């Protein structure tokens, strides 16, 4: 899942995604840059709001 691409496609900011998933903006940034991976709980939330692609 390319979080950044899906986020930008919807016109959302890091803050938008972070608030919808319940994490910090820095967490979303780290996921987008590949420094960390989202825990499965947050991955399911991301899939729900962004889709699975």
C-alpha positions as CSV (number, residue, x, y, z in Angstrom):
1,X,0.0,0.0,0.0
2,X,1.4,3.4,-1.0
3,X,0.0,5.5,1.8
4,X,1.4,8.8,0.5
5,X,0.0,8.2,-3.0
6,X,-3.4,7.3,-1.7
7,X,-3.4,10.2,0.7
8,X,-2.5,12.7,-1.9
9,X,-5.0,11.3,-4.4
10,X,-7.7,12.2,-1.8
11,X,-6.2,15.6,-1.1
12,X,-5.5,14.8,2.5
13,X,-2.7,16.0,4.7
14,X,-0.6,14.0,7.0
15,X,-2.7,15.5,9.8
16,X,-5.9,14.3,8.2
17,X,-4.8,10.7,7.9
18,X,-3.3,10.8,11.4
19,X,-6.5,12.0,13.0
20,X,-8.6,9.5,11.1
21,X,-6.4,6.6,12.2
22,X,-5.6,7.8,15.7
23,X,-1.9,8.3,15.5
24,X,0.6,11.2,15.3
25,X,1.5,12.9,12.0
26,X,5.1,11.7,12.5
27,X,3.9,8.1,12.6
28,X,2.1,8.5,9.2
29,X,5.3,10.2,7.9
30,X,7.4,7.3,9.0
31,X,5.0,4.8,7.3
32,X,5.1,6.8,4.1
33,X,8.9,7.0,4.0
34,X,9.3,3.3,4.9
35,X,11.1,3.9,8.2
36,X,8.5,1.9,10.1
37,X,5.4,-0.1,9.2
38,X,2.0,0.4,10.7
39,X,0.9,-2.2,13.3
40,X,-1.9,-4.4,11.9
41,X,-4.6,-2.5,13.8
42,X,-3.6,0.7,12.1
43,X,-3.1,-1.0,8.8
44,X,-6.7,-2.2,8.9
45,X,-7.8,1.4,9.7
46,X,-5.7,2.7,6.8
47,X,-7.2,0.2,4.4
48,X,-10.7,1.2,5.5
49,X,-10.1,4.9,4.9
50,X,-7.7,4.7,1.9
51,X,-8.5,1.4,0.3
52,X,-6.3,-1.6,-0.1
53,X,-4.3,-0.6,-3.2
